[in-house]
C-alpha cells in the first residue's frame, strides 16, 4: 500500500510505502531533516506527523486513507 506524504512548509509531496522509514522518504523528496543520536532520544529529528510529534529516525510511514502531512519545524537550539 502506498500513501502520499506532504512535507510542510516546503509543500513537497512524495509517494511512500507503508512501513518505509520516514527519513528515507524525506531524503527521496529532497527534504532535509536534521538528525542526532538516530535512536529517538535526542529529539533532533522531531517533526509533526499529522499534528503529532514523532522522532523521524525511528518512525515508519503509517497506513492512511488520506494524505499524511509531515510538518518540519526548526528549533534554533539545534
Backbone bond lengths (Angstrom), bond angles and torsions (degrees), N, CA, C in turn:
res aa  C-N    CA-C-N  psi(-1)  N-CA   C-N-CA  omega(-1)  CA-C   N-CA-C  phi
1 X - - - 1.444 - - 1.529 108.45 -
2 X 1.309 116.88 135.12 1.450 121.65 176.73 1.527 109.87 -113.85
3 X 1.320 114.49 150.40 1.458 121.15 178.02 1.526 108.21 -132.87
4 X 1.315 115.77 158.58 1.453 121.60 176.48 1.517 108.84 -91.86
5 X 1.337 115.48 128.84 1.453 121.48 176.99 1.530 107.51 -110.64
6 X 1.330 117.21 128.36 1.469 122.23 177.17 1.523 107.52 -112.70
7 X 1.333 116.08 120.57 1.456 122.34 178.39 1.525 109.21 -94.97
8 X 1.315 115.63 121.21 1.458 122.68 178.35 1.524 108.59 -106.13
9 X 1.278 122.41 149.31 1.456 127.64 9.84 1.527 113.59 -89.01
10 X 1.342 118.24 -0.41 1.467 121.02 -176.94 1.519 113.66 -72.89
11 X 1.340 116.35 -15.69 1.462 122.26 179.42 1.525 112.36 60.15
12 X 1.332 116.89 37.38 1.462 122.01 176.38 1.521 108.47 -92.78
13 X 1.333 116.09 136.84 1.461 120.06 178.59 1.518 110.15 -118.92
14 X 1.328 114.29 151.75 1.455 121.51 179.46 1.528 107.79 -153.93
15 X 1.310 115.99 150.40 1.459 121.15 174.29 1.530 108.44 -88.14
16 X 1.319 116.60 140.22 1.462 120.95 -179.33 1.520 109.75 -140.71
17 X 1.316 114.93 152.90 1.459 120.76 176.35 1.520 109.05 -86.72
18 X 1.319 116.00 143.38 1.457 120.94 174.27 1.527 108.13 -59.07
19 X 1.327 116.54 132.26 1.452 121.61 -179.60 1.515 114.01 94.01
20 X 1.333 117.69 -10.76 1.463 121.47 178.94 1.532 109.00 -70.85
21 X 1.335 118.43 138.80 1.467 120.44 179.14 1.530 111.80 -60.56
22 X 1.317 115.78 133.36 1.454 121.14 -176.33 1.528 112.27 -61.24
23 X 1.323 118.19 -36.83 1.463 120.21 178.60 1.525 111.81 -62.74
24 X 1.332 117.90 -38.21 1.465 121.03 178.04 1.528 111.08 -66.37
25 X 1.314 116.01 -39.11 1.464 120.28 178.55 1.527 109.65 -63.97
26 X 1.318 116.59 -43.63 1.463 120.82 179.15 1.527 110.88 -61.43
27 X 1.322 117.20 -45.63 1.471 120.27 179.29 1.529 111.01 -59.63
28 X 1.329 116.12 -42.60 1.456 120.40 -179.76 1.529 111.30 -63.62
29 X 1.332 116.19 -31.21 1.463 121.14 179.28 1.525 111.85 -82.73
30 X 1.333 116.78 -4.72 1.455 120.17 -178.50 1.517 113.04 81.20
31 X 1.328 115.78 22.13 1.460 121.77 -178.81 1.524 108.63 -105.91
32 X 1.315 115.70 130.88 1.456 120.93 -179.69 1.528 110.13 -99.27
33 X 1.333 115.52 122.10 1.457 121.46 174.73 1.527 106.57 -113.01
34 X 1.333 118.03 121.23 1.465 119.74 179.66 1.528 110.18 -62.49
35 X 1.307 116.18 146.94 1.466 120.79 177.82 1.516 109.50 -129.60
36 X 1.292 115.00 163.93 1.459 121.73 178.20 1.514 109.40 -135.07
37 X 1.317 115.61 -97.50 1.467 121.64 -172.68 1.526 113.81 -74.54
38 X 1.321 117.76 -22.42 1.471 124.25 -176.76 1.534 112.99 64.27
39 X 1.335 116.54 21.50 1.465 121.69 177.20 1.527 112.21 -127.74
40 X 1.332 117.70 0.81 1.453 121.31 179.12 1.512 115.13 85.80
41 X 1.314 117.43 5.39 1.466 120.43 -177.27 1.520 113.70 -86.85
42 X 1.329 117.53 -37.18 1.468 120.18 -172.59 1.528 112.93 -86.66
43 X 1.308 117.81 -19.39 1.470 124.51 179.13 1.527 114.06 66.26
44 X 1.328 117.68 17.19 1.472 120.53 176.93 1.519 110.85 -62.75
45 X 1.320 117.22 -29.67 1.469 121.72 -175.95 1.526 112.01 -99.29
46 X 1.320 117.60 18.70 1.459 120.31 -176.80 1.528 111.20 -67.76
47 X 1.317 115.26 132.38 1.455 124.01 176.41 1.526 107.15 -135.53
48 X 1.307 116.52 172.59 1.460 120.32 173.80 1.520 108.91 -105.58
49 X 1.307 115.54 120.89 1.463 122.71 178.32 1.521 106.56 -105.36
50 X 1.329 115.97 107.69 1.469 121.38 -174.42 1.526 110.95 50.88
51 X 1.328 115.60 48.01 1.471 124.70 176.18 1.529 114.49 71.56
52 X 1.331 118.01 11.26 1.464 121.66 176.30 1.526 108.88 -113.98
53 X 1.348 118.51 128.99 1.466 119.40 179.50 1.528 111.42 -69.50
54 X 1.338 116.27 132.31 1.465 122.65 177.30 1.523 108.77 -141.09
55 X 1.306 116.89 154.88 1.464 122.02 172.01 1.525 106.59 -89.51
56 X 1.312 116.26 116.27 1.467 119.87 -173.58 1.529 112.65 -67.23
57 X 1.333 118.12 -21.37 1.465 119.84 -178.90 1.527 112.47 -69.82
58 X 1.331 117.23 -20.42 1.474 120.23 -178.00 1.525 111.68 -122.92
59 X 1.336 116.38 17.37 1.464 120.73 -176.66 1.521 110.73 -113.12
60 X 1.325 114.94 135.66 1.459 121.58 176.09 1.524 108.81 -106.07
61 X 1.300 115.86 159.09 1.465 121.57 178.25 1.529 108.28 -64.76
62 X 1.336 117.21 122.17 1.465 120.01 179.95 1.533 111.18 -84.06
63 X 1.320 116.73 159.45 1.464 118.76 174.38 1.530 109.52 -66.76
64 X 1.310 116.82 144.43 1.455 120.78 -179.90 1.518 109.84 -157.06
65 X 1.303 115.13 142.67 1.464 121.15 175.47 1.521 110.76 -84.79
66 X 1.333 116.18 -17.38 1.459 121.17 -177.77 1.526 109.16 -122.64
67 X 1.298 115.49 178.95 1.453 121.56 177.70 1.532 110.15 -66.81
68 X 1.314 115.81 141.69 1.460 121.75 177.48 1.523 107.98 -100.17
69 X 1.324 116.14 133.87 1.460 120.53 177.85 1.516 109.95 -107.54
70 X 1.323 115.26 132.62 1.452 122.26 175.61 1.520 106.71 -117.72
71 X 1.328 115.60 113.93 1.456 120.82 -178.46 1.522 108.91 -98.09
72 X 1.336 115.65 117.19 1.444 121.93 178.33 1.526 107.76 -90.83
73 X 1.293 116.34 115.42 1.451 118.11 176.22 1.516 107.03 -116.37
74 X 1.287 115.69 154.01 1.455 118.59 -176.18 1.517 111.03 -108.18
75 X 1.304 114.52 145.56 1.449 122.56 176.30 1.523 105.95 -115.83
76 X 1.311 116.32 115.16 1.463 120.18 -175.61 1.518 113.11 -61.60
77 X 1.338 117.71 -16.87 1.468 120.69 178.13 1.531 111.32 -71.97
78 X 1.348 116.82 -19.17 1.465 119.85 -179.47 1.496 107.12 -94.88
